[in-house]
Amino acid sequence: MKIAQFALSVVIFASMASLVADAAPARRTAKVQAVPKSGPELYQYCRMLAFRRFGRNYGDGRLALYPNFVVEQQDHCVRNGGRL
């Protein structure tokens, strides 16, 4: 009798472990955008990167940065090949 109870508990435990493994959330991978090599795409990428890094979000969909600072950071990013 004890062996049957033990075997049954092992089967139940194994089935519960498989359910928990199925319920675990999938790992999210970071979506990395490829850095453009040159041209207007690189300028746009660097502008977005500057806003992402230094922009202030006011909560209503607006991002704010000083205009001269944006241009300086954008030029710096373009000189460094897409890195701030």
N, CA, C and O atoms as a DFTB+ gen file, in Angstrom:
336 C
 N C O
     1  1       0.817      -1.201       0.000
     2  2       0.000       0.000       0.000
     3  2       0.860       1.263       0.000
     4  3       0.576       2.213      -0.729
     5  1       1.892       1.268       0.805
     6  2       2.748       2.445       0.882
     7  2       3.499       2.666      -0.423
     8  3       3.745       3.811      -0.805
     9  1       3.868       1.592      -1.111
    10  2       4.581       1.723      -2.381
    11  2       3.662       2.342      -3.434
    12  3       4.095       3.173      -4.231
    13  1       2.394       1.933      -3.431
    14  2       1.435       2.489      -4.389
    15  2       1.211       3.979      -4.112
    16  3       1.119       4.772      -5.049
    17  1       1.124       4.362      -2.852
    18  2       0.951       5.778      -2.513
    19  2       2.185       6.591      -2.919
    20  3       2.074       7.705      -3.430
    21  1       3.346       6.012      -2.680
    22  2       4.585       6.692      -3.059
    23  2       4.664       6.873      -4.571
    24  3       5.011       7.952      -5.052
    25  1       4.345       5.827      -5.315
    26  2       4.391       5.898      -6.782
    27  2       3.383       6.922      -7.296
    28  3       3.677       7.690      -8.212
    29  1       2.199       6.924      -6.703
    30  2       1.182       7.892      -7.114
    31  2       1.620       9.325      -6.812
    32  3       1.396      10.225      -7.621
    33  1       2.247       9.540      -5.643
    34  2       2.707      10.895      -5.304
    35  2       3.816      11.350      -6.251
    36  3       3.884      12.532      -6.586
    37  1       4.681      10.442      -6.686
    38  2       5.735      10.783      -7.644
    39  2       5.120      11.193      -8.977
    40  3       5.562      12.166      -9.588
    41  1       4.112      10.465      -9.431
    42  2       3.452      10.787     -10.695
    43  2       2.750      12.139     -10.608
    44  3       2.833      12.943     -11.536
    45  1       2.067      12.391      -9.508
    46  2       1.374      13.674      -9.338
    47  2       2.382      14.820      -9.276
    48  3       2.175      15.866      -9.892
    49  1       3.463      14.624      -8.540
    50  2       4.492      15.661      -8.429
    51  2       5.112      15.954      -9.798
    52  3       5.341      17.116     -10.134
    53  1       5.384      14.916     -10.587
    54  2       5.979      15.106     -11.912
    55  2       5.022      15.845     -12.840
    56  3       5.447      16.699     -13.619
    57  1       3.735      15.524     -12.762
    58  2       2.778      16.217     -13.632
    59  2       2.617      17.673     -13.220
    60  3       2.439      18.537     -14.079
    61  1       2.678      17.963     -11.911
    62  2       2.586      19.347     -11.447
    63  2       3.819      20.139     -11.877
    64  3       3.706      21.311     -12.235
    65  1       4.987      19.514     -11.845
    66  2       6.216      20.189     -12.254
    67  2       6.171      20.532     -13.737
    68  3       6.659      21.586     -14.144
    69  1       5.591      19.655     -14.546
    70  2       5.508      19.947     -15.977
    71  2       4.509      21.078     -16.242
    72  3       4.709      21.869     -17.164
    73  1       3.436      21.167     -15.446
    74  2       2.486      22.265     -15.606
    75  2       3.122      23.596     -15.238
    76  3       2.880      24.602     -15.905
    77  1       3.924      23.614     -14.194
    78  2       4.593      24.844     -13.789
    79  2       5.588      25.282     -14.851
    80  3       5.719      26.473     -15.131
    81  1       6.284      24.329     -15.439
    82  2       7.244      24.663     -16.483
    83  2       6.535      25.244     -17.705
    84  3       7.077      26.135     -18.360
    85  1       5.342      24.762     -18.021
    86  2       4.592      25.289     -19.161
    87  2       4.042      26.681     -18.868
    88  3       3.880      27.491     -19.780
    89  1       3.754      26.958     -17.599
    90  2       3.164      28.239     -17.247
    91  2       4.201      29.339     -17.097
    92  3       3.835      30.508     -16.970
    93  1       5.487      29.000     -17.108
    94  2       6.532      30.010     -16.945
    95  2       6.516      30.957     -18.141
    96  3       6.356      30.504     -19.275
    97  1       6.676      32.256     -17.917
    98  2       6.665      33.203     -19.036
    99  2       7.888      33.031     -19.924
   100  3       8.971      32.668     -19.464
   101  1       7.689      33.295     -21.174
   102  2       8.794      33.198     -22.126
   103  2       9.761      34.343     -21.894
   104  3       9.348      35.445     -21.533
   105  1      11.021      34.095     -22.095
   106  2      12.020      35.148     -21.943
   107  2      11.932      36.096     -23.119
   108  3      11.818      35.689     -24.275
   109  1      11.988      37.363     -22.788
   110  2      11.921      38.364     -23.843
   111  2      13.323      38.717     -24.285
   112  3      14.221      38.915     -23.466
   113  1      13.495      38.791     -25.574
   114  2      14.789      39.208     -26.095
   115  2      14.696      40.668     -26.491
   116  3      13.672      41.122     -27.000
   117  1      15.749      41.382     -26.259
   118  2      15.775      42.804     -26.597
   119  2      15.789      42.964     -28.109
   120  3      16.535      42.290     -28.819
   121  1      14.953      43.866     -28.576
   122  2      14.922      44.149     -30.002
   123  2      15.961      45.226     -30.287
   124  3      15.774      46.393     -29.940
   125  1      17.032      44.829     -30.908
   126  2      18.127      45.747     -31.181
   127  2      18.029      46.188     -32.629
   128  3      18.000      45.371     -33.549
   129  1      17.980      47.484     -32.805
   130  2      17.908      48.026     -34.146
   131  2      19.321      48.131     -34.696
   132  3      20.221      48.621     -34.013
   133  1      19.520      47.676     -35.922
   134  2      20.835      47.761     -36.543
   135  2      21.183      49.227     -36.810
   136  3      20.345      50.011     -37.255
   137  1      22.427      49.573     -36.530
   138  2      22.877      50.950     -36.732
   139  2      23.130      51.170     -38.218
   140  3      23.900      50.430     -38.830
   141  1      22.486      52.187     -38.811
   142  2      22.733      52.480     -40.226
   143  2      24.179      52.913     -40.441
   144  3      24.816      53.449     -39.534
   145  1      24.682      52.682     -41.621
   146  2      26.082      52.997     -41.911
   147  2      26.300      54.486     -42.147
   148  3      27.249      55.054     -41.607
   149  1      25.461      55.126     -42.927
   150  2      25.656      56.554     -43.210
   151  2      24.369      57.120     -43.789
   152  3      23.402      56.399     -44.037
   153  1      24.385      58.426     -43.997
   154  2      23.261      59.080     -44.636
   155  2      22.207      59.547     -43.668
   156  3      22.432      59.588     -42.458
   157  1      21.053      59.899     -44.203
   158  2      19.971      60.429     -43.380
   159  2      19.475      59.437     -42.328
   160  3      19.000      59.839     -41.266
   161  1      19.586      58.131     -42.628
   162  2      19.139      57.133     -41.663
   163  2      19.986      57.190     -40.386
   164  3      19.465      57.017     -39.284
   165  1      21.296      57.435     -40.541
   166  2      22.167      57.525     -39.371
   167  2      21.834      58.761     -38.538
   168  3      21.832      58.698     -37.309
   169  1      21.551      59.881     -39.198
   170  2      21.164      61.096     -38.470
   171  2      19.850      60.883     -37.707
   172  3      19.722      61.301     -36.556
   173  1      18.887      60.238     -38.348
   174  2      17.609      59.974     -37.687
   175  2      17.794      59.014     -36.516
   176  3      17.202      59.205     -35.454
   177  1      18.611      57.987     -36.710
   178  2      18.881      57.029     -35.636
   179  2      19.532      57.725     -34.442
   180  3      19.164      57.474     -33.294
   181  1      20.495      58.593     -34.715
   182  2      21.195      59.293     -33.634
   183  2      20.268      60.277     -32.926
   184  3      20.370      60.456     -31.713
   185  1      19.379      60.908     -33.659
   186  2      18.423      61.831     -33.035
   187  2      17.486      61.063     -32.096
   188  3      17.219      61.506     -30.979
   189  1      16.991      59.915     -32.556
   190  2      16.123      59.100     -31.707
   191  2      16.879      58.599     -30.478
   192  3      16.318      58.532     -29.384
   193  1      18.152      58.249     -30.659
   194  2      18.961      57.766     -29.553
   195  2      19.179      58.867     -28.515
   196  3      19.141      58.602     -27.313
   197  1      19.408      60.096     -28.972
   198  2      19.590      61.220     -28.050
   199  2      18.305      61.476     -27.259
   200  3      18.360      61.699     -26.049
   201  1      17.168      61.446     -27.922
   202  2      15.907      61.653     -27.211
   203  2      15.632      60.521     -26.233
   204  3      15.120      60.751     -25.138
   205  1      15.974      59.291     -26.630
   206  2      15.758      58.161     -25.747
   207  2      16.621      58.261     -24.496
   208  3      16.185      57.914     -23.399
   209  1      17.853      58.740     -24.673
   210  2      18.769      58.784     -23.546
   211  2      18.585      60.015     -22.673
   212  3      18.629      59.911     -21.447
   213  1      18.377      61.192     -23.287
   214  2      18.383      62.439     -22.533
   215  2      17.040      63.165     -22.493
   216  3      16.913      64.175     -21.801
   217  1      16.044      62.677     -23.216
   218  2      14.764      63.375     -23.294
   219  2      13.980      63.315     -21.996
   220  3      14.109      62.366     -21.222
   221  1      13.177      64.323     -21.767
   222  2      12.301      64.379     -20.605
   223  2      10.874      64.134     -21.067
   224  3      10.370      64.831     -21.947
   225  1      10.226      63.142     -20.470
   226  2       8.871      62.785     -20.847
   227  2       7.908      63.490     -19.901
   228  3       8.003      63.328     -18.685
   229  1       6.984      64.269     -20.451
   230  2       6.018      64.987     -19.641
   231  2       4.713      64.222     -19.437
   232  3       3.784      64.753     -18.828
   233  1       4.623      62.989     -19.932
   234  2       3.473      62.145     -19.666
   235  2       2.330      62.288     -20.647
   236  3       1.450      61.428     -20.680
   237  1       2.310      63.324     -21.433
   238  2       1.220      63.490     -22.384
   239  2       1.686      63.238     -23.820
   240  3       1.087      63.736     -24.774
   241  1       2.752      62.466     -23.960
   242  2       3.250      62.120     -25.289
   243  2       4.332      63.043     -25.806
   244  3       4.830      62.852     -26.916
   245  1       4.708      64.054     -25.011
   246  2       5.741      64.990     -25.459
   247  2       7.081      64.633     -24.837
   248  3       7.162      64.298     -23.655
   249  1       8.121      64.711     -25.641
   250  2       9.483      64.596     -25.155
   251  2      10.156      65.931     -25.369
   252  3       9.974      66.562     -26.411
   253  1      10.928      66.365     -24.400
   254  2      11.545      67.678     -24.508
   255  2      13.043      67.591     -24.284
   256  3      13.520      66.854     -23.421
   257  1      13.772      68.356     -25.076
   258  2      15.209      68.526     -24.944
   259  2      15.564      69.896     -25.496
   260  3      14.847      70.435     -26.339
   261  1      16.658      70.456     -25.027
   262  2      17.114      71.717     -25.597
   263  2      17.574      71.483     -27.029
   264  3      18.283      70.512     -27.293
   265  1      17.183      72.356     -27.965
   266  2      17.512      72.135     -29.382
   267  2      19.016      72.056     -29.657
   268  3      19.454      71.195     -30.420
   269  1      19.807      72.935     -29.051
   270  2      21.253      72.899     -29.302
   271  2      21.856      71.605     -28.760
   272  3      22.766      71.036     -29.364
   273  1      21.353      71.151     -27.637
   274  2      21.855      69.911     -27.050
   275  2      21.563      68.723     -27.959
   276  3      22.394      67.826     -28.102
   277  1      20.386      68.719     -28.572
   278  2      20.029      67.633     -29.488
   279  2      20.994      67.602     -30.667
   280  3      21.466      66.536     -31.062
   281  1      21.287      68.775     -31.229
   282  2      22.186      68.848     -32.383
   283  2      23.595      68.405     -31.984
   284  3      24.252      67.679     -32.729
   285  1      24.059      68.842     -30.808
   286  2      25.393      68.435     -30.348
   287  2      25.473      66.928     -30.158
   288  3      26.437      66.295     -30.588
   289  1      24.473      66.358     -29.521
   290  2      24.480      64.911     -29.293
   291  2      24.337      64.129     -30.589
   292  3      24.939      63.067     -30.752
   293  1      23.552      64.650     -31.494
   294  2      23.383      63.996     -32.788
   295  2      24.695      64.007     -33.562
   296  3      25.071      62.989     -34.143
   297  1      25.389      65.121     -33.581
   298  2      26.676      65.196     -34.276
   299  2      27.712      64.284     -33.623
   300  3      28.494      63.625     -34.308
   301  1      27.706      64.254     -32.299
   302  2      28.631      63.384     -31.572
   303  2      28.370      61.918     -31.916
   304  3      29.304      61.144     -32.124
   305  1      27.114      61.552     -31.974
   306  2      26.726      60.172     -32.296
   307  2      27.140      59.807     -33.724
   308  3      27.642      58.709     -33.964
   309  1      26.931      60.720     -34.665
   310  2      27.292      60.455     -36.062
   311  2      28.808      60.305     -36.193
   312  3      29.286      59.428     -36.914
   313  1      29.568      61.162     -35.494
   314  2      31.036      61.058     -35.535
   315  2      31.511      59.719     -34.989
   316  3      32.506      59.173     -35.465
   317  1      30.809      59.186     -33.992
   318  2      31.220      57.927     -33.367
   319  2      30.560      56.699     -34.005
   320  3      30.629      55.601     -33.452
   321  1      29.946      56.875     -35.123
   322  2      29.369      55.738     -35.839
   323  2      28.126      55.158     -35.224
   324  3      27.885      53.955     -35.326
   325  1      27.314      56.009     -34.571
   326  2      26.040      55.548     -34.036
   327  2      26.065      55.242     -32.553
   328  3      25.160      54.580     -32.043
   329  1      27.093      55.715     -31.845
   330  2      27.160      55.507     -30.398
   331  2      27.227      56.848     -29.708
   332  3      27.968      57.734     -30.134
   333  1      26.455      57.008     -28.640
   334  2      26.508      58.243     -27.838
   335  2      27.582      58.137     -26.795
   336  3      27.785      59.072     -26.020
